Amino acid sequence: MQRKATILKIVQPITIVLCAALLVAMAMLDVQQTALLSLAVVILAMVPYFLRFERLRPKPRDIVPIVVLSVIAALGRALFTFAPNIQPVTAIVIISGVVFGSQAGFLTGALSALASNMVMGQGPWTPWQMLAWGLIGYVAGVLSSTIVFKKNVFLLIYGFIASFAFGLIMNVWNVYGFVENASWQAYLVSIAASSYFDLIHAISTVVFLGLIAIPWRKKLLRIKQKYGMDDIGQESQSTSRHSV
């Protein structure tokens, strides 16, 4: 079981690279029905993440934080429906990845998009949002093991950059979903048109991280330590540590 989960861990970044390569290829080759094909590619790119989660069989106490943070993120996004680009989802997803690991970060991001769209409205954009926020949480979890994220200023910088990365991914969906012949020119126009809204998203993420990064990080780490929670995907290390 653990071996299969390890294989899936290796497959995860490969699927993202292949996903990006396929999307670029479709644009360059002027493939028809790009909206449907790109949606299928994005969904397939997320499969290894959910399969690995299932293979790891995490304990209920390790799943609870993901569920709680996803609900909070979804409610926070719904609360700011009057200003769609001002929302706490990105900040909460980043904190989830930093505290509970990359796998938890991805799942929190994906579930936050799925849950919040039950209020905001589901559609072909949902898998793209799930992938975008999932990747933001996943990368945050990977970087959390480095010395960089020990300082909150770098966390704020990552939040700012990640917000623009979210916009870049969603612009890909915008081009494939609404432009008959997807091209680099159409993508650049889409980026230019959304730059103002992406900036608002980035600033709001920095503000929310500034408000919750320090207090939430400390409290969640304290809860994690108190109840002996594991980073999902690091069970074997935790087991060996507890057995010493």
FENTA-V71676 format. One record per residue. N is the residue number from 0. RES is the residue in one small letter. SS is DSSP state (alpha for helix, beta for strand, coil for the rest). OMEGA is omega in whole degrees, -180 to 180 (NA if undefined). D_CENTER is the distance of its C-alpha to the mean C-alpha in whole Angstrom. Layout:
N/RES/SS/OMEGA/D_CENTER ; N/RES/SS/OMEGA/D_CENTER
This chain:
0/m/coil/-180/25 ; 1/q/alpha/180/24 ; 2/r/alpha/178/25 ; 3/k/alpha/179/23 ; 4/a/alpha/178/20 ; 5/t/alpha/178/20 ; 6/i/alpha/179/21 ; 7/l/alpha/177/18 ; 8/k/alpha/178/16 ; 9/i/alpha/-177/18 ; 10/v/alpha/-174/17 ; 11/q/alpha/-180/13 ; 12/p/alpha/179/13 ; 13/i/alpha/-179/16 ; 14/t/alpha/179/15 ; 15/i/alpha/178/12 ; 16/v/alpha/179/16 ; 17/l/alpha/178/18 ; 18/c/alpha/179/15 ; 19/a/alpha/-180/16 ; 20/a/alpha/180/19 ; 21/l/alpha/179/20 ; 22/l/alpha/178/19 ; 23/v/alpha/-179/21 ; 24/a/alpha/-180/24 ; 25/m/alpha/179/24 ; 26/a/alpha/-177/24 ; 27/m/alpha/-177/27 ; 28/l/coil/179/29 ; 29/d/coil/-179/29 ; 30/v/coil/178/28 ; 31/q/coil/-179/29 ; 32/q/coil/-176/26 ; 33/t/alpha/-179/23 ; 34/a/alpha/-179/21 ; 35/l/alpha/-178/22 ; 36/l/alpha/-180/21 ; 37/s/alpha/177/18 ; 38/l/alpha/179/17 ; 39/a/alpha/180/18 ; 40/v/alpha/-179/17 ; 41/v/alpha/179/13 ; 42/i/alpha/179/14 ; 43/l/alpha/180/15 ; 44/a/alpha/-179/13 ; 45/m/alpha/-176/11 ; 46/v/alpha/-179/14 ; 47/p/alpha/-180/14 ; 48/y/alpha/-180/11 ; 49/f/alpha/177/13 ; 50/l/alpha/180/16 ; 51/r/alpha/177/16 ; 52/f/alpha/180/15 ; 53/e/alpha/-179/18 ; 54/r/alpha/-176/20 ; 55/l/alpha/-180/19 ; 56/r/coil/-180/21 ; 57/p/coil/179/19 ; 58/k/coil/179/22 ; 59/p/alpha/-179/21 ; 60/r/alpha/177/21 ; 61/d/alpha/-179/18 ; 62/i/alpha/-175/16 ; 63/v/alpha/-180/18 ; 64/p/alpha/179/15 ; 65/i/alpha/-179/12 ; 66/v/alpha/-178/14 ; 67/v/alpha/-179/16 ; 68/l/alpha/177/13 ; 69/s/alpha/179/11 ; 70/v/alpha/179/15 ; 71/i/alpha/179/15 ; 72/a/alpha/-180/12 ; 73/a/alpha/179/13 ; 74/l/alpha/178/17 ; 75/g/alpha/178/16 ; 76/r/alpha/179/15 ; 77/a/alpha/-179/18 ; 78/l/alpha/-178/20 ; 79/f/coil/180/19 ; 80/t/alpha/179/20 ; 81/f/alpha/177/23 ; 82/a/alpha/-171/21 ; 83/p/coil/-177/18 ; 84/n/coil/174/16 ; 85/i/coil/-178/17 ; 86/q/coil/-175/14 ; 87/p/coil/-173/13 ; 88/v/alpha/-177/10 ; 89/t/alpha/-179/8 ; 90/a/alpha/-179/10 ; 91/i/alpha/178/10 ; 92/v/alpha/179/7 ; 93/i/alpha/179/8 ; 94/i/alpha/178/11 ; 95/s/alpha/179/10 ; 96/g/alpha/-178/9 ; 97/v/alpha/-175/12 ; 98/v/alpha/-171/14 ; 99/f/alpha/175/13 ; 100/g/coil/-174/12 ; 101/s/alpha/-179/9 ; 102/q/alpha/177/10 ; 103/a/alpha/179/10 ; 104/g/alpha/179/6 ; 105/f/alpha/-177/5 ; 106/l/alpha/178/7 ; 107/t/alpha/179/7 ; 108/g/alpha/-178/4 ; 109/a/alpha/-179/6 ; 110/l/alpha/178/9 ; 111/s/alpha/178/9 ; 112/a/alpha/-179/9 ; 113/l/alpha/-178/12 ; 114/a/alpha/-178/14 ; 115/s/alpha/179/14 ; 116/n/alpha/171/15 ; 117/m/alpha/176/18 ; 118/v/alpha/-176/19 ; 119/m/alpha/-178/18 ; 120/g/coil/178/19 ; 121/q/coil/179/17 ; 122/g/coil/180/18 ; 123/p/coil/177/17 ; 124/w/alpha/-176/14 ; 125/t/alpha/178/12 ; 126/p/alpha/178/11 ; 127/w/alpha/177/10 ; 128/q/alpha/178/8 ; 129/m/alpha/179/7 ; 130/l/alpha/-177/6 ; 131/a/alpha/179/5 ; 132/w/alpha/177/3 ; 133/g/alpha/179/2 ; 134/l/alpha/177/4 ; 135/i/alpha/178/4 ; 136/g/alpha/-179/4 ; 137/y/alpha/180/6 ; 138/v/alpha/177/8 ; 139/a/alpha/178/9 ; 140/g/alpha/178/10 ; 141/v/alpha/-178/12 ; 142/l/alpha/-178/13 ; 143/s/alpha/-180/14 ; 144/s/coil/178/17 ; 145/t/coil/-179/19 ; 146/i/coil/-176/21 ; 147/v/alpha/-174/19 ; 148/f/alpha/176/17 ; 149/k/alpha/179/20 ; 150/k/coil/-175/21 ; 151/n/alpha/-180/19 ; 152/v/alpha/179/20 ; 153/f/alpha/176/18 ; 154/l/alpha/178/15 ; 155/l/alpha/178/16 ; 156/i/alpha/179/16 ; 157/y/alpha/179/13 ; 158/g/alpha/179/12 ; 159/f/alpha/-179/14 ; 160/i/alpha/-178/13 ; 161/a/alpha/179/9 ; 162/s/alpha/176/11 ; 163/f/alpha/177/13 ; 164/a/alpha/176/11 ; 165/f/alpha/179/9 ; 166/g/alpha/180/12 ; 167/l/alpha/179/13 ; 168/i/alpha/-180/11 ; 169/m/alpha/175/12 ; 170/n/alpha/176/16 ; 171/v/alpha/177/16 ; 172/w/alpha/-179/16 ; 173/n/alpha/-180/18 ; 174/v/alpha/-178/21 ; 175/y/alpha/-177/21 ; 176/g/alpha/-171/21 ; 177/f/alpha/180/24 ; 178/v/coil/-175/25 ; 179/e/coil/178/28 ; 180/n/coil/-178/28 ; 181/a/coil/180/25 ; 182/s/coil/178/26 ; 183/w/alpha/180/25 ; 184/q/alpha/179/27 ; 185/a/alpha/180/25 ; 186/y/alpha/180/22 ; 187/l/alpha/177/23 ; 188/v/alpha/179/25 ; 189/s/alpha/178/22 ; 190/i/alpha/-180/20 ; 191/a/alpha/-178/23 ; 192/a/alpha/-176/23 ; 193/s/alpha/-174/20 ; 194/s/alpha/180/20 ; 195/y/alpha/-179/22 ; 196/f/alpha/176/19 ; 197/d/alpha/178/16 ; 198/l/alpha/177/18 ; 199/i/alpha/177/19 ; 200/h/alpha/-178/15 ; 201/a/alpha/-180/15 ; 202/i/alpha/180/18 ; 203/s/alpha/178/17 ; 204/t/alpha/178/14 ; 205/v/alpha/180/16 ; 206/v/alpha/180/19 ; 207/f/alpha/177/16 ; 208/l/alpha/178/15 ; 209/g/alpha/-180/19 ; 210/l/alpha/-172/20 ; 211/i/alpha/-173/18 ; 212/a/alpha/-175/17 ; 213/i/alpha/-178/20 ; 214/p/alpha/-179/22 ; 215/w/alpha/-178/18 ; 216/r/alpha/-179/18 ; 217/k/alpha/-178/21 ; 218/k/alpha/-180/22 ; 219/l/alpha/177/19 ; 220/l/alpha/178/20 ; 221/r/alpha/177/24 ; 222/i/alpha/-180/23 ; 223/k/alpha/180/21 ; 224/q/alpha/-177/24 ; 225/k/alpha/-176/26 ; 226/y/coil/175/25 ; 227/g/coil/-179/25 ; 228/m/coil/179/21 ; 229/d/coil/165/20 ; 230/d/coil/-180/16 ; 231/i/coil/-177/15 ; 232/g/coil/180/16 ; 233/q/coil/-175/19 ; 234/e/alpha/-176/22 ; 235/s/alpha/178/24 ; 236/q/alpha/-179/24 ; 237/s/alpha/-178/24 ; 238/t/alpha/-179/27 ; 239/s/alpha/180/29 ; 240/r/alpha/-179/29 ; 241/h/alpha/-175/30 ; 242/s/alpha/-179/33 ; 243/v/coil/NA/34
